[in-house]
Amino acid sequence: MSYNPIKVLHIFGGMNRGGAETLIMNVYRNIDREKFHFDFAVSTMKKCDYDDEILSLMGSIYHLSEKGGRDVRIYYNNLNQLLRSNKYDVIHSHIYYFSGVTLLIGRINKVPIRIAHSHNTSDGKLNSWKRILYRWIMRKSILYNATHLVGCSKEACEALYGPNCWNDVRTQVVANGIDLSVFEKVYNDKNSLREEIDLPKDVPLIIHVGRFSKQKNHVFLIEVFSEFLKECSNAHLVLVGDGPLKDEIVHLAVEKGIESNIHFLGVRSDIPEILSAGDIFLFPSLYEGIPLVLVEAQAACLPCLVPEAINKKEVDMGLGLIYSLSLKDDISLWVKQLKRLLLIRRPSKDEAHKKIREHGYSTDSAVQKLSCIYANTMRAK
């Protein structure tokens, strides 16, 4: 008896280096690819960071929008045609409220397993009556058409599926697992990154990894760092990522006269090495689900300063590395906490990785949980 591989279609905006995309790529690298085949449907025509790797792993990438447009009819028709021509066992949608559309199309095409996956606690949009109506319609569609309601945290589940989602047996948390084997190979070498950006070995180095978007709150981050420089003039800030607001943040740094202390590294594939070289991870997002990069920062034994909007109970691995303040607190409090974090004891890598595994945030745990969901469609040939 032999088995056809279970065919899974992942729905994303694009396969760039975001938290959700990185999670699924970690799963893709580690899942049994003789049993599971991944394809990706995206709503951009641009080449994305993970495209080449997806193709090297024998996955296909389908572009659902023509010339990057946002015409829902074109998107609907293209996805409908894709599902008709390729018989998928699973449609796994990662696009928040718009999953109401993708899962409806999946149901129409009789895809057996239809997964909505919430990676955030907000869509980041203003509460206009149109937006409120849109959310209501899409949530109804998700709840009607999904066979599984998955979230990276309890708060992420409640945000998308409603506060009563735990009464629904379809709801479950799949934690954002990271590939700890990558971090185990990285030595806590603080010199290589400093050499790359031409810094002395002993300067305090603050790290931030995130897309340049409103959600990541870079303006506040620059304000905090600007004040921190008044207390610690030799400190430097590394910003990893790209996005629509990058030019605005570069301009703000120049305007404040601190551009020589800020380093814009763009999109990088060596995040473990960068995190391991830092002294503090500063992450003042307006909202998040369970940010994968915070788990990665703890895997690198890096102290993290985050806003209270992030659920500390779910993201804290019990290593004494997560500290939080309110975004409404005076910036001076953020500066004082940064100074304290330069002095705290950091755990060993072995201790950190053991705790992360115990909390279920390893890739192995995510692979196991998602494999169980996908395998409901196993069919003998």
Order of alpha helices (4+ residues) and beta strands (2+ residues): beta-alpha-beta-alpha-beta-alpha-beta-alpha-beta-alpha-beta-alpha-beta-alpha-alpha-beta-alpha-beta-alpha-beta-alpha-beta-alpha-beta-alpha-beta-alpha-alpha-alpha
